[in-house]
């Protein structure tokens, strides 16, 4: 169609697309990330309407954040695994066996040595869990990297072996209760940092966003890279700050249960007002842990030699080897890191349940892989982001949480999750094809 034959509607559409394209180019926002955020917003609004306004309540959103923590932590490690063209099907089973080991350590072994609820119990149990998780990851990485057994087979075997090991440790018996300090990592009224600390945390994060953006601009000037327009820098800074403040308001809007608040007031000699004492939860400790892990993993991926090696291997394995990268050792470290992240996730899961069971982490591998792929990690390797994987974990958990509110049975929930994973891979394939 020639320019003279264009209708006013075609011209308006072209101008609109041009404005949007310029906006995306100037702000350097990832269009796939924007699409995922749009899909998540649609899911939230839909579930809120279908549930009669229950989904977008502070209580449900607070619980959603806690439920997402363990999966998002493991998803950050799965990004590195998939970027290097591997896969890890054993993450749920590793979580289960490490959670059981930590449970037995603090509920049955340490009480005989230092007594139950000792101030160091939680720390010893966590260290034991981390050692076990990293060791399991090292075993997987060694077999994959040095014995050249495909990661699919190794981790599929690990899925079966470690799930059986979790049962074998206690012959299927549930271990409880957990140490009171350890339980704080699972959330709950006492497993949150409170309103004041949440605002302090939010302010620190907002300042951090500003510092990162300004530092990034200085680095671009230093190396003579193209600069974003100043309005784009300020817009990104404002959007990030606004998002953090809104999230903090929501986290603080969910109060403690009435009885828990009344008991707390009685134990601490606080005179409760006539309507009862209202104490906001604030950010849950597992959410703080997930955020810290996300920041550290982003730093590792984008600012360290190890992170550059990971993406180099995923982009072209032969070129990476010719460039002098010890690809086998890097691969082994990736799976060790994955095992350590599974241990952290296992501590959160065990603390939330206040018990260690042999069924912990069942099908978590599906959620973790789906979160990474939906978050933009390409199964063909070489491409992926930590932030995208964490948002993907939130999207997957939102689907599950919404279906639970609607009373949908677990088998149907699994069908939906599996369908979403297939669609995500299909969309990823289309995106790669059209971006070439």
N, C-alpha and C positions, 0 to 999 in steps of 0.2 A: 504494500500500500504506500503510495507516495505521500509526501508531506501535505500536498494540496488536497488529498482525499481523506485526511484524518478528520474524524468527528471531534466535536468539543469534548465528548466523554473520553476518547482516546488521549487527547492532549492533557486533560486533567489527570488521567491515570498515570501518564508518563511523568508529569510533574510531581505527583505524589510519590511515585517510586523513586524519582530522582532525589527528593528531599529525604526519604527514608535511607536511601543508599548513602547519601552524603553524611547523614547523621551517624550511621553505623561505621562509616570509614573514619570520620573525625573522632569518635569516641572509642574506636577499635573494639567494640563489643562483639562477642562471638554470637553469630546468628543462631547457631545450634543451641547455645545457652539460653538465648532469648526465647527460642521455641520451647525449650524444656520448662522454663519458668512460666510461659503462657499455658502450657499443658497442665502444669501443677496448679496454677490458679483456677483453671477450668475444673479440674478434679475437685479442688476444695469447695468451690461454689456449688458444684453439682451435688456433692455429698451433703453439704450443709442444707440445701433445699430438700433433698430426699430424706434427711434425718430430722427434719423439723427444727433446724437451727442448732443442732447439738454438735456438729463438727467444728465450727469456727468459734467455739467457746474457749476461754482461757484454760479451763481444766483439760479439755481434749488436746489442745495444742501443746500444753505443757507435757502431758503424757506422751504425745506424739514425738516430741523432741527427745524424751528419755528413751523411748522405744527405738528410735533411729540411731542412737549413739553407738551401740556395738556394731551394727551393720556398716555404718559409715566409717568407723575406724578400720575395719577389715577391707572395705572398698578402696581405701587409700593405698593399701598394699597391693590389691588386685590390679590396680592401674599399672604398676611397674611390671607385674607378672605378664599381663596381656600385652603391654607395649613391646616386650621382648619376644612376643609370639608364643608364649607358653600359656598354660591354664592351670588353675589350682582348684581341684574338686574336693579337696580334703579340709577346707577351712572350717566348716561346721563341725566336723569330727574332731579336729584339733581343739576347737573351742570347748567341746564336750569333755574330752579327756583331760585337758589342762584345768578346766573348771572343777572336775572331780578331784584331781590331784590337790588343788588349792583347798577344796572343801575338806578332804581327809586330813590335810596338813594342819589346818586350824581347828578342826572339830575333834580329831582323834589322836593326833601325834603330839602336837605342841602342848595340849592340856596336861599330858603326863610329864612334860619336861619343865615348862615354865608356868603352868596354870592356865585356866580358861580366861579369855578376855584380857590377856596381858597387853599392855600398850604397844609391844612390838609384834604381836601376833599377826596383825594385818600386813605389816611390812615384810615379815619373813615369808608368809604365804604368797604374797605378790612376787617376791624375788624368786621363790621356788617355781611359781607358775611361769615367770618370764624365762627362766633357765630351761624349763621343760619345753616351752613353746619354741624358743630359738633352736634348741637341740633337734627337735622334730623337723623344723624347717631346714636345718643344716643337713640332716639325713636325706630329706627329699632332694635338696639342691645338689648334694654330692652324687646321688644316683643319676640325676638328670644331667648334670654338667660333665661329670667325669666318666660315668658308665654309659652315657649316651642313650639312656632309656627315655622314651618320650614322656613329657610331663603329664600328658593325659593319662597314661598307664600308671605312672608312679603315684599320682595324686588320687586316681581312682582306687588303687590298692590302699592308699593311705586312708581314704574315706571309710573303707571296710575295716581296716586294721585298727584305727584309732577309735572308731565307734565301738568295736568289740572290746578294746582295751578299757574304755570308759565303763563298760558293764563289768568287766573282769575284776577291776580294782576293788569293787565292793560287792560283787556277785549280784548286781542289779539293785542294790539297796540305796535308797536316798539318804544323803548325809546332811544333817541339820542339827542345831542352828549354826549360823556363821558368827564370827566375832563381831561385836557391836561396832567397832571402828571400821572393819572391812565392809559392813553393810552400808556405810555412808556412800560408797562408790556406786550404789544402785539407785540412788535418788530417794524419794520420800520426803516428808517434812524436815527431818534432820539431815537428809542428804542433799540439801540445797543451801546456797550461800546467803540467802536472805535478801531483802529489798535494798538496803544501803550498800552492801557489798556488790550487788548486781549493778547498781548505778555507777559505782566506782569502776567496775569491770567494763561497763559500756563506755564510759568516758575514755578509759585507757585504749579500748579498741578503736574508738573514733579518732583519737589522736594518732594512733598507729596507722589508720587508713590515710590520714593527711600526710604523715611523714613518708609513707611508702610512695604516694603519688608524687610528692615534691622531690623525693630522692630519685624516683624514676625519671623525672624531667631533667634533673641535674645530670644524671648518667647519659641521657640522650644528647644533651648539650656537649658533654665532655667528649663523647665519641662521634659527635656530628651526625647523629641519627635524626630522622624526621620527627618533628615535635607535634603533639596534639595541640589544637587551638586552646587558648586559655579557658574559654567558656566550657570546653569539653572536660578539662581538668577539674574546674570548679563543680561542674554538673556531677561528675563521677564521685567527687568528694562529698557533695551534698546528698546524693542518692545513697551512698554507703552509710553516712552518718544517720540519715533518716531511717534507714532500714534497721540499724542497730538499736536506735531509740524506740522504734515501734515494737521490736521483738522484746526489748527490756520491759516495756509497759505491759505487754501480754504476760510475760513470765511473772511479773510482780502482781498481776491481777488475780492470780489463782491463790486463794487463801488456804491456810492449813485447815484440816477438818476441825469442826467445832469442839469435839471432845479432846482432841490432841492439844488444841490451843488452850482450853480450859485447864487441862492437866499441867501443861507447861507453866501457866500463870500461877497455879496453886503451888507447884514445886519451887518456883522462884520468887514467891511472895509478891506477885504482881496483882494489883487490884484491877479486875476486869471491868470494863464499862457495862452498862445495862444491856446493850445489844450483844455482848460477848466480845472477846479479844479477837481482833482480826490481824493475822500475821501472813504476809505474802511469802510465797515460796522463794521467788527469785529464780536464778539459773540453777538447775540441778547439777550436782557434781559430775555425773557421767557426761552431761552436755559440755561442761567446761573441759573435761578430759578429751572429748572428741574434737573440740575446737583447737585445743593445744596440739593434739596429734596432727590435725589438718594443717596447722601453721608449720609445724616441724617438717612434715612430709612435703609440703609445698617448697620450703627452703631447700630440702634435700634434692628435690627434683629439678629445681630451677637455678640453684646457686652453688651446687657442688659438682666436683669432677665425677663422682659416682652417678649423679643424675644425668649428666651429659653422656656418660658411657652407656647408660640404660637406653636412652633414646637413639644413640648411635647404633647399638646392637639391633634394636627394633627396626631401624631404618634400613640397614644393610649389614648383615652379620659378617659376610666375607670382607667387606671394606673395613669393618671395625677390627677384625683380626689382623688384617694387613696394616692397619694403622697402629698396631702395637697394644691394643686393648686385650687384657686377659679375660676373655669372654666367659670362660668357665668359672673363674673366681667371682666375677660380677654376678653371674647367674646364681651361684651358691649364696651370695650375700642377699640377693633379692628374696630367696625363699627363707633365709634366716630371718630377715626383716618381716616377712609375711607371718612366720611362726610367732614372732614377738608380738605383732599386732593382734593375732588371734588370742594370745594370752591376756592382753589388756582387755579385749572384748569379752573374754571368758570371765575375767574378774568382775566386770560390770554385770554380766548376765547372772552369775552366781550370787552377787550381792543383792540384785533385784529380787531374786527368788528366795533369798535367805536360805538356800539349800543347793546342794549339788546333786544333779540327777543324770543318769546315763542317756537321757533323751535331749539334753541341752544342745542347741545348735543344729538340730535336725532340719535339713533343707535350707540352712543359712547360706550354703554355697550357691544356691540358686539366686537368692536375694542379692548376694555380694557381686556375683558376676553380672546380674541384670543391672545393678546400680552402676557399675563401672561402664558397661556398654551404653546404657541410656545416657550416662554423663558424658559421652563423646569419645570413649576409648575405643579405638578401632581394633577389631579382631585380626586384621591383617598386620598389625604392629606399627610401632613408630609414632603413634598419636594418642594422646590422652592427657587429662588434667585431674589433679586431686580435687579441686573445687567442684568440677563437674561430677565426679564420682560421688561426692558427699551429697550434692543436690539430687543425684539419681537415687541415692539411698533414701533420702527424704520423700521422693516421689513414690518409690516402691512401698515404703512404710505407710504413706498416706493412703494408698490403695487398700492395703490390708486393714488399716484402722477404720477407714470408711466402710468397708464391707462388714467388719465386725459390728459397727454401729447399726448397720442395716439388717443384721441377723443372718447374713449369708454364711452357709456352712463352709467348713475348712476345705473340703475337697474342691468346691467351686472356687474358693479363693486361690487355690493352687493352679486351677485351670486358667484363671484370669492372669495370674503372675506369669505363667508359662507363655500364654498368648502375647502378653506385653513384651516379653523378652524376644520372641520371634519377630514381632513387628519392629522392635527397636533395631535388631540386626538388619532387617530388610531396609529400613529407612537409612541406616548407616551405609549400606551398600549403594543405595540410590544417591546419597549425598556425595560419596567418594566418586561415583561415576560421573556426576554432573560437575564436580569441582575440578576435574582433570582438564 
